[in-house]
Amino acid sequence: MDYQDNQNKRVREPAAAGAFYPSERKKLAEQVDGFLAGAEKLKAEGRLLGLLVPHAGYLYSGQVAGWGFRQIEENDIETVILIGNSHHAYFPGVAVYESGCFKTPLGEVEIDAGLAEKIINESNLIKADVSPHVREHSLEVELPFLQRTLKDFKIVPILMGNSDLGDIEVLARAISKNIAGQNILMVASSDLSHYPVYEKANQADKKILEAILTGRAEKLEKTVKQLTAEKIPGSQTLLCAQQSVEVLMRVMAEAGVQDIKLLKYANSGDAPGGDKSRVVGYGAVAFCGKKLIGELDLIQQERLIDIARQTVEAMATIGRAPVFKENPAALNQKLGAFVTLKKHGQLRGCLGIFTNESNLPLWQTVLKMAQAAAFHDPRFLPVEKEELKDLDYEVSVLSPLEKINDWRQIELGKHGVEIKKGNSSGVFLPQVAAETGWDLETFMGQLCSEKAGLPWDCWKDKETDIYTFTAQIITE
């Protein structure tokens, strides 16, 4: 049995241990640590958002993979989206292992069920299906590297089957819409050319990697077609998980990634005792950006402010909201947001909805929250037409809520906080700490007493639930 229910938790048992990598815990840890030590951490512009790494047996591709995973050390990554093409099952669409955990000799890695569900819900081409994952090695072999470099991370395992361009576009869009503002790493698992002689593999792989480094998926498609037409002797494939690599490239392009680095290249002929008459190529590529995946660029930020302002002005003057149609994927992400209005620097209204509660595209959330803040905040009278010229607008785009067990985990200035006890709740956005200068205990006391109507120190009560979130704060 390849996976089992253990105390109501599905555990996907190792399928490649003892074949692709050592099955004994200590030996595996030592081997992975050796690969990491044999790689160099390179300087990059911004944060690491994506990796292309190989998935062959560690004897052949482990050192190349080590160069990729060396780059994630000391990164605060919450979830890793692992994507590859199925080697054992032939199926249409996309199969997501949606809940439970994956197990290796180094322990279990929990699946981010919430993110998996959001991605699945984006299209009927994306399905919750564990069966293709049971025997698949290409995602599993990346886990020991992640386990030796990250702490407290989750995964979303995704396999593509008989994928065409439509599947690639659908999956890339589904991922981009649902990972905004989170510390997400996306890893595409793929080897390069299969089975030409050593010199021909080097030549073909160089061209494939050059195409990937452009960041343009269409360039990669064109290069693969050109090389395929050359009918390189012995070549069965030029990029075994081409579709998955294209999904990675499309998501990275949507995130505005421009710093793409080749970290390491080798092929199986370079391994000790490697046969140079029939080789497989391996590459490690890093995708780095200046912002979190899904964060809004300046034009998109300005557009949300425009939507908030135009909505309030139209409602105050003609009694109905304008009609908008927004195409950019970033503005159609299903995210929560707060809209804040200020008049002469003083609060004039502020209401919002959390990402976990919102099923609307971001721009529609901003439209609705702008109306709510201006006309339905119970602390203020509705905004009048005469006030419009004096109003300033602020939009806070929210990450999902995350429950914490210790209030000391809160980082002032980074985290917003929601507190709940019984039927009472209260929220402070991250910017409140900077605006007030409060220390953490004052911040929490004010949140409990002034916002939630609870005792000052209720945050210390074990029956009180505390949630944190982050926000991309957009001001005029």
C-alpha positions as CSV (number, residue, x, y, z in Angstrom):
1,M,0.0,0.0,0.0
2,D,1.6,3.3,-1.1
3,Y,-0.3,5.6,1.1
4,Q,-2.5,5.2,4.1
5,D,-4.7,7.0,6.6
6,N,-2.9,7.5,9.9
7,Q,-5.2,9.0,12.5
8,N,-7.4,10.5,9.8
9,K,-4.4,11.9,8.0
10,R,-3.4,10.6,4.6
11,V,0.3,9.8,4.5
12,R,1.9,9.4,1.1
13,E,4.7,6.8,1.7
14,P,8.1,7.1,0.0
15,A,8.2,5.5,-3.5
16,A,11.8,6.4,-4.4
17,A,13.7,5.8,-1.2
18,G,16.4,3.2,-1.6
19,A,16.4,3.7,-5.4
20,F,16.8,7.4,-6.2
21,Y,18.2,8.3,-2.8
22,P,19.2,6.5,0.4
23,S,16.5,5.0,2.5
24,E,18.4,5.3,5.8
25,R,17.8,8.6,7.6
26,K,21.4,9.4,8.6
27,K,22.9,8.5,5.3
28,L,20.3,10.5,3.4
29,A,20.9,13.6,5.6
30,E,24.6,13.3,5.2
31,Q,24.4,13.0,1.4
32,V,22.0,15.9,1.0
33,D,24.2,18.1,3.3
34,G,27.2,17.2,1.2
35,F,25.5,18.3,-2.0
36,L,24.5,21.6,-0.3
37,A,28.0,22.1,1.0
38,G,29.4,21.5,-2.5
39,A,27.3,24.4,-3.9
40,E,27.7,28.2,-3.7
41,K,25.0,30.6,-2.6
42,L,24.9,33.4,-5.2
43,K,23.8,37.0,-4.8
44,A,20.6,37.9,-6.5
45,E,18.4,41.0,-7.0
46,G,15.5,40.5,-4.7
47,R,14.0,37.3,-3.2
48,L,14.0,33.8,-4.5
49,L,10.6,33.0,-6.0
50,G,11.2,30.0,-8.2
51,L,13.6,27.1,-9.0
52,L,14.1,24.6,-11.8
53,V,15.9,21.5,-10.4
54,P,16.5,18.0,-11.7
55,H,14.9,14.8,-10.4
56,A,17.2,11.9,-11.3
57,G,19.0,9.6,-8.9
58,Y,21.1,11.5,-6.5
59,L,24.3,9.8,-7.8
60,Y,23.8,11.6,-11.1
61,S,21.8,14.8,-10.4
62,G,22.2,15.4,-6.7
63,Q,25.0,17.9,-6.9
64,V,23.1,20.0,-9.5
65,A,20.0,19.9,-7.3
66,G,22.2,21.0,-4.4
67,W,23.1,24.2,-6.3
68,G,19.4,25.0,-6.6
69,F,18.4,24.3,-3.0
70,R,21.5,26.0,-1.6
71,Q,19.8,29.2,-2.6
72,I,16.8,28.8,-0.3
73,E,18.8,28.5,2.9
74,E,17.8,31.2,5.4
75,N,14.7,32.0,3.4
76,D,11.4,32.3,5.3
77,I,9.4,30.2,2.9
78,E,5.9,29.1,4.1
79,T,4.8,26.9,1.2
80,V,6.6,25.2,-1.7
81,I,4.5,24.5,-4.8
82,L,6.1,21.4,-6.4
83,I,5.2,20.8,-10.0
84,G,6.2,18.1,-12.4
85,N,5.1,15.8,-15.2
86,S,3.9,12.3,-14.4
87,H,6.2,9.5,-15.4
88,H,3.8,6.6,-14.6
89,A,0.3,7.8,-15.3
90,Y,-1.2,9.2,-18.5
91,F,-4.2,11.5,-17.8
92,P,-5.7,14.8,-19.1
93,G,-5.4,17.9,-17.0
94,V,-3.7,18.4,-13.7
95,A,-3.6,16.2,-10.5
96,V,-3.2,17.8,-7.1
97,Y,-2.4,15.9,-4.0
98,E,-4.8,18.0,-1.9
99,S,-4.3,17.0,1.8
100,G,-2.4,14.9,4.2
101,C,1.4,14.7,4.0
102,F,4.4,13.3,2.1
103,K,6.8,11.1,4.0
104,T,10.6,10.6,3.4
105,P,13.2,9.0,5.7
106,L,13.7,12.5,7.1
107,G,10.1,12.8,8.3
108,E,6.7,14.0,7.1
109,V,5.9,17.2,5.2
110,E,2.4,18.6,5.5
111,I,0.4,19.6,2.5
112,D,-1.0,23.1,2.4
113,A,-4.6,22.0,2.0
114,G,-6.0,25.5,1.9
115,L,-3.9,26.6,-1.0
116,A,-4.3,23.3,-2.8
117,E,-8.1,23.7,-2.6
118,K,-8.0,27.2,-3.9
119,I,-5.9,26.1,-6.9
120,I,-8.2,23.2,-7.6
121,N,-11.3,25.4,-7.4
122,E,-10.1,27.6,-10.3
123,S,-10.8,25.1,-13.1
124,N,-12.4,21.7,-13.7
125,L,-9.1,20.8,-15.5
126,I,-7.4,20.8,-12.1
127,K,-8.5,17.9,-10.0
128,A,-7.9,16.5,-6.5
129,D,-6.3,13.2,-7.5
130,V,-3.8,11.3,-5.5
131,S,-3.4,8.2,-7.7
132,P,-0.8,9.6,-10.2
133,H,1.3,10.7,-7.2
134,V,1.6,7.2,-5.5
135,R,4.5,5.9,-7.6
136,E,5.8,9.3,-8.9
137,H,9.5,10.1,-8.0
138,S,10.0,13.5,-9.5
139,L,8.4,15.5,-6.7
140,E,9.5,13.2,-3.9
141,V,13.2,13.5,-4.6
142,E,13.1,17.2,-4.0
143,L,11.7,16.8,-0.5
144,P,14.9,15.8,1.4
145,F,16.6,18.9,0.0
146,L,13.7,21.0,1.3
147,Q,13.7,19.3,4.6
148,R,17.4,20.0,5.2
149,T,17.1,23.7,4.2
150,L,13.7,24.9,5.5
151,K,11.7,24.8,8.7
152,D,8.0,24.7,9.2
153,F,7.1,24.7,5.6
154,K,4.2,23.0,3.7
155,I,3.9,21.8,0.1
156,V,1.4,21.6,-2.7
157,P,2.3,18.7,-4.9
158,I,1.1,19.1,-8.6
159,L,1.5,16.7,-11.5
160,M,0.6,17.4,-15.1
161,G,-0.5,14.5,-17.3
162,N,-1.2,14.7,-21.0
163,S,-0.9,18.5,-20.9
164,D,-1.5,20.9,-23.7
165,L,-1.1,24.6,-23.9
166,G,-4.6,25.2,-22.4
167,D,-3.7,23.2,-19.3
168,I,-0.5,25.2,-18.9
169,E,-2.3,28.5,-19.1
170,V,-5.1,27.4,-16.8
171,L,-2.7,26.1,-14.1
172,A,-0.4,29.1,-14.3
173,R,-3.3,31.5,-13.9
174,A,-4.7,29.4,-11.0
175,I,-1.4,29.6,-9.1
176,S,-0.8,33.2,-9.8
177,K,-4.3,34.2,-8.6
178,N,-4.0,32.4,-5.2
179,I,-0.5,33.0,-3.9
180,A,-0.4,36.8,-3.6
181,G,1.7,38.3,-0.9
182,Q,2.7,35.0,0.6
183,N,6.2,33.6,1.1
184,I,5.8,31.0,-1.6
185,L,8.5,29.1,-3.5
186,M,7.6,27.4,-6.7
187,V,9.8,24.5,-7.8
188,A,9.6,22.8,-11.2
189,S,11.1,19.4,-11.3
190,S,12.6,18.5,-14.7
191,D,15.6,16.9,-16.3
192,L,16.9,18.1,-19.7
193,S,17.9,16.0,-22.8
194,H,17.5,12.3,-22.6
195,Y,20.0,9.9,-24.1
196,P,22.1,11.7,-26.8
197,V,25.9,11.4,-26.6
198,Y,27.7,13.6,-24.2
199,E,28.7,16.4,-26.7
200,K,25.3,16.6,-28.3
201,A,23.6,16.7,-24.9
202,N,25.8,19.7,-23.9
203,Q,24.9,21.5,-27.1
204,A,21.1,20.9,-26.9
205,D,20.9,21.6,-23.2
206,K,22.7,24.9,-23.6
207,K,20.1,26.1,-26.0
208,I,17.2,24.9,-23.8
209,L,18.7,26.7,-20.8
210,E,19.3,29.8,-22.8
211,A,15.6,29.8,-23.7
212,I,14.6,29.4,-20.1
213,L,16.9,32.2,-19.0
214,T,14.9,34.6,-21.3
215,G,11.9,34.1,-19.0
216,R,9.6,33.7,-22.0
217,A,7.7,30.5,-22.2
218,E,7.0,31.0,-25.9
219,K,10.8,31.2,-26.5
220,L,11.2,27.8,-24.8
221,E,8.4,26.3,-26.9
222,K,10.1,27.5,-30.1
223,T,13.5,26.3,-29.1
224,V,12.2,22.8,-28.2
225,K,10.4,22.6,-31.6
226,Q,13.6,23.6,-33.4
227,L,15.8,21.1,-31.7
228,T,13.2,18.4,-32.1
229,A,13.2,19.0,-35.8
230,E,17.0,18.5,-35.9
231,K,16.4,14.9,-34.8
232,I,19.5,14.7,-32.6
233,P,20.7,11.0,-32.5
234,G,19.6,9.2,-29.4
235,S,17.4,12.0,-28.2
236,Q,14.0,10.9,-26.8
237,T,13.1,14.2,-25.2
238,L,14.8,17.5,-24.7
239,L,13.0,18.6,-21.5
240,C,11.1,15.9,-19.8
241,A,8.7,18.2,-17.9
242,Q,8.4,20.9,-20.4
243,Q,4.8,21.8,-19.5
244,S,5.7,22.2,-15.8
245,V,8.7,24.4,-16.7
246,E,6.4,26.6,-18.8
247,V,4.0,26.9,-15.9
248,L,6.8,28.0,-13.7
249,M,8.0,30.6,-16.3
250,R,4.5,32.0,-16.8
251,V,3.9,32.4,-13.0
252,M,7.4,34.1,-12.7
253,A,6.6,36.4,-15.6
254,E,3.3,37.4,-14.0
255,A,5.3,38.2,-10.8
256,G,7.6,40.5,-12.8
257,V,10.7,38.3,-12.3
258,Q,13.6,39.5,-14.4
259,D,16.7,38.2,-12.6
260,I,17.0,34.6,-13.8
261,K,20.3,32.8,-13.1
262,L,21.8,29.5,-14.3
263,L,23.2,28.0,-11.1
264,K,24.7,24.8,-12.4
265,Y,24.7,22.5,-15.4
266,A,26.0,18.9,-15.8
267,N,24.9,15.6,-17.2
268,S,25.0,12.0,-16.2
269,G,28.2,11.6,-18.1
270,D,29.9,13.9,-15.6
271,A,29.1,11.6,-12.6
272,P,31.7,9.1,-11.4
273,G,31.5,6.2,-13.8
274,G,29.0,8.0,-16.0
275,D,28.4,6.6,-19.5
276,K,29.1,9.4,-22.0
277,S,27.6,7.6,-24.9
278,R,24.0,7.9,-23.5
279,V,23.4,10.8,-21.1
280,V,20.7,12.8,-19.3
281,G,21.1,16.5,-18.8
282,Y,20.5,18.4,-15.5
283,G,20.2,22.1,-14.8
284,A,19.5,24.3,-11.8
285,V,18.0,27.7,-12.5
286,A,16.9,30.4,-10.0
287,F,14.1,33.0,-10.6
288,C,14.4,36.0,-8.3
289,G,12.1,39.0,-8.0
290,K,11.9,42.2,-6.0
291,K,8.5,41.5,-4.5
292,L,6.5,38.5,-3.3
293,I,4.7,36.5,-5.9
294,G,1.4,38.1,-6.6
295,E,2.3,41.5,-5.1
296,L,0.9,44.4,-7.1
297,D,3.2,46.6,-9.2
298,L,2.8,50.4,-9.2
299,I,0.3,50.5,-12.0
300,Q,-1.9,47.9,-10.4
301,Q,-1.7,49.7,-7.0
302,E,-2.7,53.0,-8.6
303,R,-5.6,51.2,-10.3
304,L,-7.0,49.9,-7.0
305,I,-6.8,53.4,-5.5
306,D,-8.7,54.7,-8.6
307,I,-11.4,52.1,-8.2
308,A,-11.8,53.0,-4.5
309,R,-12.0,56.7,-5.2
310,Q,-14.2,56.5,-8.3
311,T,-16.6,54.2,-6.4
312,V,-17.0,56.6,-3.4
313,E,-17.4,59.6,-5.6
314,A,-20.0,58.0,-7.9
315,M,-22.0,56.7,-5.0
316,A,-21.9,60.1,-3.3
317,T,-22.9,62.0,-6.4
318,I,-25.2,59.7,-8.6
319,G,-26.0,57.0,-6.1
320,R,-24.5,54.0,-8.0
321,A,-21.1,52.5,-8.4
322,P,-19.2,52.8,-11.8
323,V,-18.8,49.7,-14.0
324,F,-15.3,48.3,-14.1
325,K,-13.7,45.5,-16.1
326,E,-10.3,44.5,-15.0
327,N,-8.2,42.0,-17.0
328,P,-4.8,41.8,-15.2
329,A,-4.5,38.5,-13.3
330,A,-3.1,40.3,-10.3
331,L,-6.3,42.3,-9.9
332,N,-8.4,39.2,-10.2
333,Q,-6.7,37.3,-7.4
334,K,-9.2,36.2,-4.7
335,L,-7.8,38.3,-1.9
336,G,-9.2,40.2,1.0
337,A,-8.7,43.9,1.5
338,F,-9.4,46.8,3.8
339,V,-10.2,50.3,2.4
340,T,-9.4,53.2,4.7
341,L,-10.6,56.8,4.2
342,K,-9.0,59.8,5.9
343,K,-10.1,63.4,6.1
344,H,-7.4,66.0,6.9
345,G,-5.4,63.1,8.3
346,Q,-8.1,61.8,10.6
347,L,-9.9,58.5,10.2
348,R,-13.2,58.8,8.2
349,G,-14.0,55.2,7.6
350,C,-12.3,51.8,7.5
351,L,-13.8,48.4,6.7
352,G,-12.7,45.2,5.0
353,I,-12.9,41.5,4.5
354,F,-10.2,38.8,5.0
355,T,-8.8,36.7,2.3
356,N,-10.2,33.5,4.0
357,E,-13.7,35.0,3.8
358,S,-13.6,36.5,0.3
359,N,-14.4,34.7,-2.9
360,L,-14.3,37.8,-5.1
361,P,-11.6,39.1,-7.4
362,L,-9.5,41.7,-5.6
363,W,-10.8,44.7,-7.6
364,Q,-14.4,43.8,-6.7
365,T,-13.4,43.4,-3.0
366,V,-11.9,46.9,-3.1
367,L,-15.1,48.3,-4.8
368,K,-17.4,46.8,-2.1
369,M,-15.1,47.7,0.8
370,A,-14.8,51.3,-0.5
371,Q,-18.6,51.6,-0.4
372,A,-18.7,50.0,3.0
373,A,-16.0,52.3,4.5
374,A,-17.6,55.4,3.1
375,F,-21.2,54.8,3.8
376,H,-21.6,51.9,6.3
377,D,-18.9,52.2,8.9
378,P,-21.1,52.4,12.1
379,R,-18.6,54.8,13.7
380,F,-19.2,57.5,11.2
381,L,-22.0,59.3,9.3
382,P,-22.1,58.5,5.5
383,V,-19.7,60.5,3.4
384,E,-21.3,63.6,1.9
385,K,-20.6,65.0,-1.6
386,E,-19.0,68.1,-0.1
387,E,-16.3,66.0,1.6
388,L,-15.0,64.2,-1.5
389,K,-12.3,66.8,-2.2
390,D,-10.9,66.3,1.3
391,L,-10.6,62.5,1.3
392,D,-7.5,60.4,1.1
393,Y,-7.6,56.7,0.2
394,E,-5.6,53.7,1.4
395,V,-6.0,50.1,0.4
396,S,-4.6,47.2,2.3
397,V,-4.4,44.0,0.4
398,L,-4.3,41.0,2.8
399,S,-2.6,37.7,3.0
400,P,-4.6,34.8,4.4
401,L,-5.1,34.6,8.2
402,E,-2.8,32.3,10.1
403,K,-3.7,31.1,13.6
404,I,-0.8,31.4,16.1
405,N,-0.5,29.8,19.6
406,D,1.8,32.4,21.2
407,W,1.1,36.2,21.0
408,R,4.9,36.7,21.2
409,Q,5.1,35.5,17.6
410,I,3.6,38.8,16.5
411,E,6.0,41.1,14.7
412,L,4.9,44.8,15.1
413,G,4.9,46.6,11.8
414,K,4.8,43.3,9.8
415,H,1.7,41.6,11.2
416,G,-1.8,42.7,11.4
417,V,-3.8,40.9,14.1
418,E,-7.4,39.6,14.5
419,I,-8.4,38.5,18.0
420,K,-11.5,36.4,18.7
421,K,-13.2,35.2,21.9
422,G,-16.7,33.9,21.9
423,N,-18.8,36.3,19.8
424,S,-16.4,39.2,20.2
425,S,-13.6,40.1,17.7
426,G,-11.3,42.9,16.8
427,V,-8.8,43.7,14.1
428,F,-5.7,46.0,13.8
429,L,-4.0,46.4,10.4
430,P,-0.2,46.2,10.4
431,Q,0.2,49.9,10.0
432,V,-1.5,50.7,13.4
433,A,1.7,49.9,15.3
434,A,3.8,52.3,13.2
435,E,1.1,55.0,13.4
436,T,0.7,54.8,17.2
437,G,4.2,53.8,18.4
438,W,2.7,51.2,20.7
439,D,4.8,48.4,22.1
440,L,3.4,44.8,21.7
441,E,1.6,44.6,25.0
442,T,-0.1,48.0,24.4
443,F,-1.0,47.0,20.9
444,M,-2.6,43.8,22.1
445,G,-4.3,45.5,25.1
446,Q,-5.8,48.2,22.8
447,L,-6.9,45.6,20.3
448,C,-8.7,43.6,23.1
449,S,-10.3,46.4,25.0
450,E,-11.0,49.1,22.3
451,K,-11.6,47.0,19.2
452,A,-13.1,43.8,20.6
453,G,-14.7,45.0,23.8
454,L,-12.8,42.4,25.8
455,P,-10.7,42.6,28.9
456,W,-7.3,44.4,28.4
457,D,-5.2,41.2,28.8
458,C,-7.5,38.7,27.2
459,W,-4.9,37.9,24.6
460,K,-3.2,35.9,27.4
461,D,-6.3,33.7,27.8
462,K,-6.0,30.2,26.2
463,E,-9.6,30.5,25.1
464,T,-8.8,33.5,22.9
465,D,-7.9,32.9,19.3
466,I,-5.2,35.0,17.7
467,Y,-4.7,35.3,14.0
468,T,-1.9,37.2,12.1
469,F,-1.8,38.4,8.5
470,T,0.4,40.7,6.4
471,A,-0.7,43.4,4.0
472,Q,0.5,45.2,1.0
473,I,-0.4,48.8,1.9
474,I,-1.3,51.1,-0.9
475,T,-1.6,54.9,-0.4
476,E,-2.1,57.7,-2.8
